[in-house]
Every structure is written in C-alpha cells, then in structure tokens.
Amino acid sequence: MQTSAIVLVVTAVLPALPVLAPGLGRIRAFGVPLSWLLPLLVVQPLWMLAALLHLRRAERAERDLTRPAGRS
C-alpha cells in the first residue's frame, strides 16, 4: 500500500509541474524543456525502485510465513 501511494503521488504531481511551476518550461537541458525531462528521468527510476522495495517486502513476508512455527 505504501509503495502504491508513493508512486501515485509522484506520478500525479509530475504532470502538474508545468502548471505549478511555469518557469520549468523555460529551463532547457540538451535543448529539451526541463518540464519534459523530469517525468522521463524521474518516473522510470521511481517505478524500478518501488518494484525492488515491494519485491523485498514480499520476499521477507514469504520467508516469515515459511519458517517452521515454534513449539507451543
């Protein structure tokens, strides 16, 4: 749930950046407006990081469930 919330917030805010900060459209890097580069350079690494974190949590949960239960 936490992973989804972080990804949702970032991917919702990035398209709104040109409206929230119009100055980004005037800044250019390699001849391309920064407002175009940010989604390109932020979203893909974010997806990969979120996927890795989610995978780690899922593997940890699976390991915890497959351990033998202690004696009761």
Backbone as CSV, one residue per row, in Angstrom:
resi,resn,N_x,N_y,N_z,CA_x,CA_y,CA_z,C_x,C_y,C_z
1,MET,0.826,-1.195,0.000,0.000,0.000,0.000,0.868,1.256,0.000
2,GLN,1.926,1.236,0.802,2.808,2.391,0.885,3.497,2.634,-0.452
3,THR,3.938,1.579,-1.094,4.601,1.709,-2.388,3.663,2.352,-3.399
4,SER,2.440,1.880,-3.446,1.456,2.422,-4.387,1.184,3.900,-4.120
5,ALA,1.105,4.268,-2.854,0.820,5.659,-2.504,1.947,6.579,-2.965
6,ILE,3.185,6.160,-2.771,4.325,6.982,-3.181,4.350,7.153,-4.694
7,VAL,4.171,6.053,-5.405,4.181,6.111,-6.871,3.023,6.970,-7.370
8,LEU,1.854,6.815,-6.786,0.686,7.596,-7.200,0.919,9.087,-6.999
9,VAL,1.456,9.458,-5.863,1.694,10.883,-5.590,2.695,11.464,-6.580
10,VAL,3.799,10.774,-6.795,4.827,11.309,-7.696,4.309,11.381,-9.126
11,THR,3.638,10.338,-9.593,3.156,10.352,-10.975,1.985,11.319,-11.161
12,ALA,1.309,11.666,-10.108,0.239,12.660,-10.223,0.802,14.080,-10.196
13,VAL,1.867,14.280,-9.448,2.440,15.625,-9.319,3.276,15.996,-10.542
14,LEU,4.011,15.050,-11.110,4.893,15.379,-12.235,4.170,15.997,-13.428
15,PRO,3.026,15.469,-13.875,2.342,16.136,-14.992,1.810,17.525,-14.626
16,ALA,1.574,17.767,-13.347,1.069,19.062,-12.910,2.187,20.084,-12.711
17,LEU,3.432,19.648,-12.776,4.556,20.553,-12.549,4.566,21.773,-13.465
18,PRO,4.310,21.630,-14.771,4.314,22.839,-15.612,3.275,23.877,-15.169
19,VAL,2.182,23.425,-14.610,1.159,24.359,-14.133,1.579,24.962,-12.800
20,LEU,2.147,24.107,-11.929,2.553,24.576,-10.603,3.813,25.446,-10.646
21,ALA,4.715,25.141,-11.568,5.964,25.900,-11.692,6.207,26.205,-13.168
22,PRO,5.571,27.248,-13.706,5.690,27.547,-15.130,7.117,27.854,-15.576
23,GLY,7.973,28.222,-14.664,9.355,28.528,-15.016,10.126,27.319,-15.513
24,LEU,9.674,26.119,-15.182,10.363,24.914,-15.639,10.325,24.770,-17.156
25,GLY,9.308,25.288,-17.773,9.202,25.206,-19.224,10.236,26.052,-19.948
26,ARG,10.752,27.059,-19.258,11.748,27.933,-19.871,13.177,27.406,-19.690
27,ILE,13.370,26.548,-18.706,14.702,25.969,-18.467,14.894,24.813,-19.434
28,ARG,16.016,24.817,-20.117,16.282,23.757,-21.107,17.562,23.009,-20.751
29,ALA,17.520,21.725,-20.991,18.707,20.879,-20.849,18.812,20.059,-22.129
30,PHE,19.926,20.162,-22.807,20.118,19.470,-24.081,19.070,19.888,-25.112
31,GLY,18.589,21.121,-25.015,17.610,21.640,-25.956,16.178,21.210,-25.684
32,VAL,15.957,20.495,-24.584,14.625,19.986,-24.248,14.169,20.679,-22.963
33,PRO,12.911,21.128,-22.912,12.424,21.771,-21.689,12.522,20.823,-20.483
34,LEU,12.927,21.365,-19.361,13.073,20.578,-18.137,11.754,19.931,-17.724
35,SER,10.649,20.593,-18.030,9.342,20.033,-17.667,9.056,18.738,-18.441
36,TRP,9.740,18.513,-19.552,9.592,17.258,-20.303,10.560,16.207,-19.779
37,LEU,11.742,16.668,-19.376,12.755,15.719,-18.920,12.450,15.131,-17.548
38,LEU,11.853,15.925,-16.677,11.591,15.426,-15.326,10.749,14.152,-15.310
39,PRO,9.613,14.105,-16.008,8.864,12.844,-15.998,9.676,11.681,-16.574
40,LEU,10.446,11.974,-17.602,11.257,10.933,-18.223,12.321,10.415,-17.266
41,LEU,12.985,11.319,-16.562,14.095,10.939,-15.706,13.688,10.528,-14.290
42,VAL,12.465,10.824,-13.898,12.034,10.515,-12.534,11.118,9.299,-12.487
43,VAL,10.181,9.197,-13.402,9.161,8.146,-13.305,9.764,6.758,-13.469
44,GLN,10.577,6.536,-14.476,11.118,5.188,-14.694,11.985,4.716,-13.527
45,PRO,12.935,5.520,-13.039,13.685,5.071,-11.860,12.788,4.872,-10.643
46,LEU,11.743,5.689,-10.512,10.813,5.524,-9.399,10.102,4.179,-9.485
47,TRP,9.641,3.817,-10.677,8.982,2.510,-10.847,9.929,1.378,-10.459
48,MET,11.188,1.493,-10.914,12.150,0.433,-10.620,12.445,0.352,-9.126
49,LEU,12.612,1.470,-8.473,12.859,1.487,-7.036,11.654,0.941,-6.273
50,ALA,10.469,1.367,-6.651,9.253,0.883,-5.991,9.103,-0.623,-6.183
51,ALA,9.413,-1.117,-7.368,9.309,-2.558,-7.628,10.304,-3.333,-6.774
52,LEU,11.530,-2.829,-6.666,12.535,-3.505,-5.850,12.148,-3.524,-4.374
53,LEU,11.670,-2.402,-3.869,11.243,-2.346,-2.465,10.065,-3.274,-2.206
54,HIS,9.125,-3.286,-3.135,7.962,-4.151,-2.983,8.377,-5.627,-3.030
55,LEU,9.300,-5.959,-3.916,9.798,-7.325,-4.012,10.486,-7.750,-2.725
56,ARG,11.296,-6.877,-2.163,11.960,-7.201,-0.888,10.950,-7.464,0.214
57,ARG,9.935,-6.605,0.302,8.910,-6.807,1.333,8.154,-8.110,1.124
58,ALA,7.845,-8.418,-0.129,7.116,-9.654,-0.427,7.971,-10.874,-0.101
59,GLU,9.262,-10.829,-0.437,10.142,-11.950,-0.125,10.306,-12.118,1.377
60,ARG,10.403,-11.019,2.107,10.519,-11.085,3.567,9.262,-11.689,4.168
61,ALA,8.115,-11.274,3.682,6.852,-11.822,4.197,6.753,-13.312,3.879
62,GLU,7.187,-13.700,2.702,7.142,-15.116,2.330,8.087,-15.934,3.198
63,ARG,9.285,-15.399,3.455,10.234,-16.109,4.324,9.662,-16.275,5.720
64,ASP,9.024,-15.220,6.234,8.446,-15.296,7.572,7.341,-16.331,7.651
65,LEU,6.577,-16.474,6.572,5.472,-17.444,6.586,5.937,-18.881,6.401
66,THR,7.098,-19.075,5.794,7.555,-20.433,5.536,8.481,-20.966,6.631
67,ARG,8.810,-20.168,7.628,9.622,-20.652,8.747,8.781,-21.611,9.580
68,PRO,9.432,-22.612,10.124,8.680,-23.531,10.984,8.179,-22.795,12.240
69,ALA,6.993,-23.124,12.610,6.400,-22.498,13.796,7.088,-23.050,15.045
70,GLY,7.200,-22.212,16.042,7.801,-22.655,17.309,6.852,-23.571,18.059
71,ARG,7.402,-24.309,19.020,6.543,-25.208,19.819,5.645,-24.398,20.711
72,SER,4.438,-24.890,20.878,3.524,-24.168,21.768,3.177,-25.002,22.971
